[in-house]
């Protein structure tokens, strides 16, 4: 089930609404700090202060997985096609 903050983010990425009990919300907030790893760690520290927040291990694993997905998607966009040509 999706939390209300995730539902709002699905409609508009600029909502700024996060629920720290929700793992996707915590990951989404952490990803907004790209590429500043120091700021990302500050965000994670703030999230972990909440009693019902995901564990550090769970959050870090999800953030790492999201980074990998983003990197592979970016690589597939920027990788030139073999034998391709830009000539007209």
N, C-alpha and C positions, 0 to 999 in steps of 0.2 A: 504494500500500500504506500502511496506517495503522500508525503506530508504537505500541509497547506503552503509552506514556503517553497517547496519543490514545484508545486502546481503553479505558483505565481512566476517562478523562474522559467518554467516551460513556456509561458506566455510572453514574458519580457525578461531578457537576461540582465537588465539593469534594475531589478527590483531592490537589491540590497537587503533582502529579507532572508535570514538564515535561522534554522532551528538546530541548536547544538546537540540535541538528542538524535538527530538524523544524520547518518553517515554521509549520504550524498550531499547534504547541505554543508557539512564540515569540509568535505573534499572540494566542493565548488568554491567555498570561501578561500581555502588554501591556494587553489589554482589561480585566484585573482592576483596573487602576489608575484606571479611569473615576471621576470626571471630572478627576482631577489630572494635567494634562499634564506638570508638572515630574517627578512620580513616574514617569510613562510613559517620559519621556526617560532617567531613571535606569535603568529596567528594560532599555530598548533598549541603553544603554551596557554594561550588565552582560552581556547576551546576546552582543553583538558581541565581547566579550573571548574567547569560545570560538572555537577554531581552525576548527571545521567549521560554525559558525553561518551562517545565510543572510546575504547582504550587506545593508548598511543600506538600499540602494535597494529591494531586494526586500521587506524587512521593512516599510518605511514604506509602500510601495504596497499591501501586503496589509492592513496596519492601517487605512489610509485607506479601502480598499474595504469592510472589515468595519464601520467606523464608518458609512459611507454606507448599507449594508444595514440596520444597526441603526436609524439615523435614519428611513429610509423606512418600516421596519416600525412604528416608534413613531408616526410621523405617520399611518399608515393606521389605527392603533388609536384615536388621539385625535381624528381628523377626524370631525366630525358628518356624518351622512348628510343630504343635502338633502331637505327635505320630511318629514323624520322628526319624530316627536312622542313625547314622554314621557308624554303624558296617558293616564289610564286611565279 
